[in-house]
Amino acid sequence: MIVCACRSVTLEEIIEAMERHGNDAETIRSITCVGHGCTECLDPACGDVDLPFPYALLNAEAILERS
């Protein structure tokens, strides 16, 4: 699932970053480079990716809580 089209960041990469570094949004952005291109993926209403970054964080947190 693509979270950032400019940097080809996937939900799996977000999950991995959160496992290693916690759930601080700015830290995850810095590590994965999400939003370092056009920044559209930072907008919850973005239709250019499978899952905009704000929703990807919530999804990743839920996945990690279940594991």
C-alpha positions as CSV (number, residue, x, y, z in Angstrom):
1,M,0.0,0.0,0.0
2,I,1.6,3.3,-1.1
3,V,1.7,6.1,1.4
4,C,4.0,8.5,-0.4
5,A,4.1,8.3,-4.2
6,C,7.0,10.8,-4.6
7,R,9.3,8.7,-2.4
8,S,7.6,5.3,-3.0
9,V,7.1,4.8,0.7
10,T,4.8,1.9,1.7
11,L,2.7,1.1,4.8
12,E,5.1,-1.7,5.6
13,E,8.0,0.8,5.8
14,I,5.9,3.0,8.1
15,I,5.2,0.0,10.3
16,E,8.9,-1.0,10.4
17,A,9.9,2.6,11.3
18,M,7.4,2.7,14.1
19,E,8.6,-0.6,15.5
20,R,12.1,0.7,15.7
21,H,11.6,4.4,16.5
22,G,8.1,4.8,18.1
23,N,5.1,6.6,16.8
24,D,6.1,10.3,16.6
25,A,4.9,11.5,13.2
26,E,7.9,13.9,12.6
27,T,10.4,11.1,13.4
28,I,8.6,8.7,11.1
29,R,8.5,11.4,8.3
30,S,12.2,12.0,8.8
31,I,13.2,8.4,8.7
32,T,11.0,7.4,5.7
33,C,11.1,10.7,3.8
34,V,7.3,10.7,3.6
35,G,6.1,14.1,2.4
36,H,9.6,15.2,1.3
37,G,8.4,15.6,-2.3
38,C,5.2,17.3,-3.2
39,T,3.7,16.9,0.3
40,E,0.3,15.9,-1.0
41,C,0.4,12.6,1.0
42,L,0.3,14.6,4.2
43,D,-3.2,15.8,3.4
44,P,-5.8,13.3,4.7
45,A,-7.9,14.0,1.6
46,C,-5.1,13.0,-0.8
47,G,-6.4,10.8,-3.5
48,D,-3.0,10.2,-5.2
49,V,-1.9,7.5,-2.8
50,D,-3.5,4.3,-1.4
51,L,-3.3,5.6,2.2
52,P,-2.4,9.2,3.1
53,F,0.2,9.6,5.8
54,P,-2.2,10.6,8.7
55,Y,-4.2,7.4,8.1
56,A,-1.1,5.3,7.6
57,L,0.1,6.3,11.0
58,L,-3.3,5.2,12.6
59,N,-3.3,2.0,10.6
60,A,0.3,1.2,11.6
61,E,-0.5,1.8,15.2
62,A,-3.5,-0.5,15.1
63,I,-1.4,-3.2,13.4
64,L,1.4,-3.0,15.9
65,E,-1.1,-3.1,18.9
66,R,-2.5,-6.4,17.5
67,S,0.9,-8.0,17.2
